[in-house]
Amino acid sequence: MSTAEKTLSRMRNNPKNWRIEEVIAVAKNFNLLMRAKEGSHHVFSFPGIKDSVSVPAHKPIKPVYIRQFVELIDRSRGKL
């Protein structure tokens, strides 16, 4: 299991207290596209999936955003 997969598993089990740097690292590993690399939000998407997820860059990131991010990764991997 890679570091990104372990981080994703921890995000799934506890969506509290994550930093945007950790979210970006996981997104890169799972080939998510990222827009708005600067500013107050980062927007993640995946080719072929209509929905995108906007994650605020400030701390702490609320659990609802982490849950949406994890769901996007699961959908990109065909698990949903």
C-alpha distances in whole Angstrom, upper triangle without the diagonal:
4,7,8,6,7,10,11,10,13,15,15,16,18,20,22,22,20,21,22,20,17,18,18,15,13,16,16,12,13,17,19,22,24,28,30,28,31,32,32,29,26,26,23,23,22,24,26,25,28,27,26,25,27,25,28,27,29,28,27,25,26,24,25,24,20,21,22,20,17,19,20,16,16,19,18,15,18,17,20
4,5,5,6,9,10,11,12,14,15,17,18,19,21,21,18,19,19,17,14,15,15,12,10,13,13,9,11,14,17,20,21,25,27,25,27,29,29,27,24,24,21,21,20,23,25,24,27,26,24,23,25,23,25,25,26,25,25,23,25,23,24,23,19,20,21,18,16,19,19,15,16,19,17,15,19,18,21
4,5,5,6,9,10,11,12,14,15,16,17,18,18,15,16,16,14,11,12,13,10,9,12,12,9,12,15,16,19,20,23,25,22,25,27,26,24,22,22,20,21,21,23,26,25,28,26,24,22,23,21,23,22,23,22,22,20,22,21,23,21,17,19,20,17,15,18,18,15,17,20,18,17,20,20,22
4,5,5,6,9,10,10,12,14,15,15,17,17,14,14,14,12,9,10,10,7,5,9,9,6,8,11,13,16,16,20,22,20,22,24,24,21,18,19,16,17,17,20,22,21,24,22,20,18,20,18,20,19,21,20,20,18,20,18,20,18,14,16,17,13,12,15,15,12,13,16,15,14,17,17,19
4,5,5,6,9,10,10,12,14,15,17,18,15,16,16,15,12,12,13,11,8,11,12,9,9,13,14,18,19,22,24,23,25,27,26,23,21,20,17,18,17,20,22,21,24,22,20,19,21,19,22,21,23,22,21,20,21,18,20,18,15,15,16,14,11,14,14,11,11,15,14,12,15,14,17
4,5,5,6,9,10,11,12,13,15,16,14,16,16,15,12,13,14,12,10,13,14,12,12,16,17,20,21,24,26,24,26,28,27,24,22,22,20,21,21,24,25,24,26,25,23,21,22,20,22,22,23,21,20,19,20,18,20,18,15,16,18,15,12,16,17,13,14,18,17,16,18,17,19
4,5,5,6,9,10,10,11,13,13,10,12,13,12,8,9,11,9,7,11,13,11,12,15,15,18,18,22,23,21,23,24,23,21,19,19,17,19,19,23,24,23,25,23,20,18,19,17,19,18,19,18,17,15,17,15,17,15,12,13,15,12,11,14,15,12,14,17,17,16,19,17,19
4,5,5,6,9,10,10,12,13,11,13,13,13,10,9,11,10,7,10,12,10,10,14,13,17,17,20,22,21,23,24,22,20,18,18,15,16,16,20,21,19,22,19,18,16,17,15,18,18,19,18,17,15,16,13,15,13,10,10,12,10,7,11,12,9,10,14,13,13,15,14,16
4,5,5,6,9,10,13,14,13,15,16,16,13,12,15,14,11,13,16,14,13,17,17,20,21,24,25,24,27,27,26,23,21,21,18,19,19,23,24,22,24,22,20,18,20,18,21,21,22,20,19,17,17,14,16,15,12,11,14,12,9,12,14,11,11,15,15,14,16,14,16
4,5,5,6,8,10,11,10,13,15,15,11,12,15,14,11,14,17,15,15,19,18,22,21,24,25,24,26,26,24,22,21,21,19,21,21,25,26,24,26,23,22,19,20,17,19,19,20,18,16,15,15,12,15,15,11,11,14,13,10,14,16,14,14,18,18,17,20,17,19
4,5,5,5,8,9,8,11,12,13,10,9,13,13,10,12,15,15,14,17,16,19,19,21,22,21,23,23,21,19,17,18,16,18,19,22,24,21,23,20,18,15,16,14,16,16,17,15,13,12,12,9,11,11,7,8,11,9,7,11,13,11,12,16,16,16,18,16,17
4,6,6,10,12,11,14,16,17,13,12,16,15,12,14,17,16,15,18,17,20,20,23,24,24,26,26,23,21,19,19,17,18,19,22,23,20,22,19,18,16,17,16,18,19,20,18,16,14,13,10,11,11,8,7,10,10,7,9,12,11,10,14,15,15,16,14,14
4,6,9,12,12,16,17,19,15,15,18,18,15,17,20,19,18,22,21,24,24,26,27,27,28,28,26,23,22,22,21,22,23,26,27,24,26,23,22,19,20,18,20,21,21,19,17,15,14,11,13,14,11,10,13,13,10,13,16,15,14,17,19,18,20,17,17
4,6,8,9,13,15,17,14,13,17,17,15,17,20,20,19,22,21,24,23,25,26,25,26,26,23,21,21,21,20,22,23,27,28,25,26,23,22,18,19,16,18,18,18,16,13,12,11,8,11,12,9,9,13,13,11,14,16,16,16,19,21,20,22,19,20
4,7,7,11,13,15,12,11,15,16,14,15,19,19,18,21,19,21,20,22,22,22,23,22,20,18,17,18,17,19,21,25,26,22,23,20,18,15,15,13,14,15,15,13,11,9,8,5,8,8,6,7,10,10,9,12,14,14,15,18,19,19,21,19,19
4,6,10,12,14,12,12,16,17,16,17,20,21,21,23,21,23,22,23,23,22,23,22,19,17,18,19,19,21,24,27,29,25,26,23,21,17,16,13,14,14,13,10,8,7,7,5,9,10,8,10,13,13,13,15,17,17,19,21,22,23,25,23,23
4,7,10,12,10,11,15,15,15,17,20,20,21,23,21,23,21,22,22,20,21,20,17,16,17,19,19,22,24,28,30,27,28,24,22,18,17,13,13,12,11,8,6,6,8,8,12,11,10,12,15,14,15,18,19,19,21,23,24,25,27,25,25
4,7,8,7,7,11,12,12,13,16,17,17,19,18,19,17,19,19,17,18,18,15,14,14,16,16,19,21,25,27,24,25,22,19,16,15,11,11,10,10,8,7,6,8,9,12,10,8,11,13,12,12,16,17,16,18,21,21,22,24,23,23
4,5,5,7,9,10,11,13,15,16,17,19,17,18,16,17,16,14,15,15,13,12,12,15,15,18,21,25,27,25,25,22,19,16,14,10,10,8,8,6,7,7,10,11,14,11,10,14,15,13,14,18,18,17,20,22,22,23,26,25,25
4,5,5,6,9,10,10,12,14,15,16,14,15,12,13,13,11,11,12,10,9,8,11,12,15,18,22,24,22,23,20,16,13,11,8,8,6,7,8,9,8,11,12,14,11,10,14,14,11,14,17,16,16,19,21,20,21,24,24,24
4,5,5,6,9,10,11,13,15,15,14,15,13,14,14,11,12,14,13,12,11,13,13,17,19,22,25,23,24,22,18,16,14,11,11,9,11,11,12,11,15,15,17,14,13,16,17,14,15,18,17,16,20,22,20,22,25,25,26
4,5,5,6,9,10,11,13,14,14,15,14,16,16,14,15,17,16,14,12,14,13,16,18,22,24,22,24,21,18,15,15,12,13,11,13,12,12,11,14,14,16,13,11,14,15,12,12,16,16,14,17,19,18,19,22,22,23
4,6,5,6,9,10,11,12,11,12,11,13,14,12,14,15,14,12,10,11,10,13,15,18,21,19,20,17,14,12,11,9,11,10,12,12,12,10,12,12,13,10,8,11,12,8,10,13,12,11,14,16,15,17,20,19,20
4,5,5,6,9,10,10,9,10,8,11,12,10,12,14,14,12,9,10,9,12,14,17,20,18,20,18,14,12,12,10,12,10,13,14,15,13,15,16,16,13,12,15,14,10,12,15,13,12,16,17,16,17,20,21,22
4,5,5,6,9,10,10,12,11,14,15,13,15,17,17,15,13,14,12,14,15,18,21,20,22,20,17,15,15,13,15,13,16,16,17,15,18,18,19,16,13,16,16,12,13,16,15,13,16,18,16,17,20,21,22
4,5,5,6,9,9,11,11,15,17,15,18,19,19,16,13,14,11,13,13,17,19,18,20,18,16,14,15,13,15,15,17,17,17,15,17,16,17,14,11,13,14,10,10,13,12,9,12,15,13,13,17,17,18
4,5,5,6,5,8,8,12,14,12,16,18,17,14,11,11,8,9,10,13,16,15,17,15,12,11,12,12,14,14,17,18,18,15,17,17,17,13,12,13,13,9,10,12,10,8,12,13,11,12,16,16,17
4,5,5,6,8,8,12,14,13,16,18,19,16,13,13,10,11,11,14,17,17,19,18,15,14,15,15,17,16,19,20,21,18,21,20,20,17,15,17,16,13,13,16,13,11,14,16,13,14,17,19,20
4,6,8,11,12,16,18,16,20,22,22,19,16,16,13,13,12,15,18,17,20,19,17,16,18,17,20,19,22,22,22,20,22,21,21,18,16,17,17,13,13,15,13,10,13,15,12,12,16,17,19
4,6,9,11,15,18,17,20,22,22,19,16,15,11,11,9,12,14,14,17,16,14,14,16,16,19,19,22,23,23,20,21,20,20,17,15,16,15,11,11,12,10,7,10,11,8,9,12,13,15
4,6,9,13,16,15,19,21,22,19,15,13,10,9,8,10,13,13,16,15,14,14,16,16,19,19,23,24,24,21,23,22,21,18,17,18,16,13,13,14,11,9,12,12,9,10,14,16,17
4,6,10,13,13,17,19,19,15,12,10,6,6,5,8,11,11,13,12,10,10,12,13,16,17,20,21,22,19,20,19,19,15,14,15,13,10,11,12,9,8,11,11,8,11,14,15,16
4,7,10,11,14,16,17,14,10,8,6,5,6,8,11,11,13,12,9,10,12,13,16,16,20,22,22,19,21,21,20,16,16,17,15,12,14,15,11,11,15,14,11,14,17,19,19
4,7,7,11,13,13,10,7,6,5,7,9,11,14,14,14,13,10,10,10,10,13,13,17,19,20,17,19,20,19,15,15,17,15,12,15,16,13,13,17,16,14,17,19,21,21
4,6,9,10,12,9,6,5,7,8,11,13,16,15,15,13,10,10,9,11,12,12,16,19,20,18,20,21,19,16,17,19,16,14,17,18,15,16,19,19,17,20,22,24,24
4,5,7,8,7,5,6,9,12,15,17,20,18,18,16,12,12,10,10,11,10,14,17,19,17,19,21,20,16,17,20,18,16,19,20,17,19,22,22,20,23,26,27,26
4,7,9,8,6,8,10,13,16,18,21,20,20,18,15,14,11,11,11,10,13,16,18,16,19,21,20,17,17,20,18,16,19,21,18,19,22,22,21,23,26,27,27
4,7,7,7,10,13,16,19,21,25,23,23,21,17,16,13,12,11,9,12,15,17,16,19,21,21,18,19,22,20,18,21,23,21,22,25,26,24,27,29,30,30
4,6,8,11,14,17,21,23,26,24,23,21,17,15,12,11,9,8,10,13,16,15,17,20,20,17,18,21,20,18,22,23,21,23,26,26,25,28,31,31,31
4,7,10,14,17,21,23,26,23,22,20,16,14,10,9,6,5,7,11,13,12,14,17,17,14,16,19,17,16,20,22,20,22,25,25,25,27,30,30,29
4,7,10,13,17,20,22,20,19,16,12,10,6,5,4,5,8,11,13,11,13,15,14,11,13,16,14,13,17,18,16,18,21,21,21,24,26,26,25
4,7,10,14,17,19,17,17,14,10,8,6,5,6,7,10,13,14,12,14,15,15,11,12,15,13,11,15,16,14,15,19,19,18,21,23,23,23
4,7,10,13,16,13,13,10,7,6,4,6,9,10,14,16,17,14,15,16,15,11,12,14,11,10,13,14,11,13,16,16,15,18,20,21,20
4,7,10,13,11,11,9,6,5,6,8,11,12,16,18,18,15,16,16,15,11,12,13,10,8,11,12,8,10,13,13,11,15,17,18,17
4,7,9,7,8,7,5,6,9,11,15,16,20,21,22,18,19,18,17,13,14,14,11,9,12,11,8,9,12,11,9,13,14,16,15
4,6,6,8,8,8,10,13,15,18,19,23,24,24,21,22,21,19,16,16,16,13,11,12,12,8,8,11,9,6,10,12,14,14
4,6,8,10,10,13,16,18,21,23,26,28,28,25,25,24,22,20,20,20,16,15,16,15,11,12,13,11,8,11,13,16,15
4,6,9,11,14,17,20,23,25,28,30,30,26,26,25,23,21,21,20,17,16,17,15,11,12,13,10,8,11,11,14,14
4,6,8,11,14,17,21,23,26,27,27,23,23,22,19,17,18,17,13,13,14,12,8,10,11,8,7,11,11,13,12
4,7,10,13,17,20,22,25,27,27,23,23,22,19,17,18,17,14,14,16,13,10,13,14,11,11,14,14,16,14
4,7,10,13,17,19,22,24,23,20,19,18,15,14,15,14,10,11,13,11,8,12,13,10,11,14,14,16,13
4,7,10,13,16,19,21,20,17,17,17,14,11,13,13,9,9,12,11,8,11,13,11,11,15,16,17,15
4,6,10,13,15,17,17,13,13,13,11,8,9,10,7,6,10,9,7,10,13,12,12,16,17,17,16
4,7,9,12,14,15,11,12,13,11,7,10,12,9,8,12,13,11,13,16,16,16,19,21,21,19
4,6,9,11,11,8,9,10,9,6,8,10,9,8,12,13,12,14,17,17,17,20,22,21,21
4,6,8,9,7,9,11,11,8,10,13,12,11,15,17,16,17,20,21,21,23,25,25,24
4,7,9,7,11,13,14,11,12,15,15,13,16,19,18,19,22,23,22,25,27,27,26
4,6,6,10,13,14,12,13,16,17,16,18,21,20,21,24,25,25,27,30,29,29
3,5,8,11,13,12,12,16,17,16,18,21,21,21,24,26,26,28,30,29,29
4,6,9,11,11,11,14,15,15,17,19,20,21,23,25,25,27,29,28,27
4,6,8,7,7,11,12,11,13,16,16,17,20,21,22,24,26,24,24
4,6,6,7,9,11,11,13,15,16,18,19,21,22,24,25,24,23
4,5,5,6,9,10,11,12,14,15,16,18,20,21,23,21,20
4,6,5,6,9,10,11,12,15,15,17,19,20,21,19,18
4,5,5,6,9,10,11,13,14,15,17,19,20,19,18
4,5,5,6,9,10,11,12,14,15,17,18,17,16
4,5,5,6,9,10,10,12,14,15,16,15,14
4,5,5,6,9,10,10,12,14,15,14,13
4,5,5,6,9,10,11,13,14,14,13
4,5,5,6,9,10,11,12,11,11
4,5,5,6,9,10,10,9,8
4,5,5,6,9,10,10,9
4,5,5,6,9,9,9
4,5,5,6,5,6
4,5,5,6,5
4,5,8,8
4,6,8
4,6
4
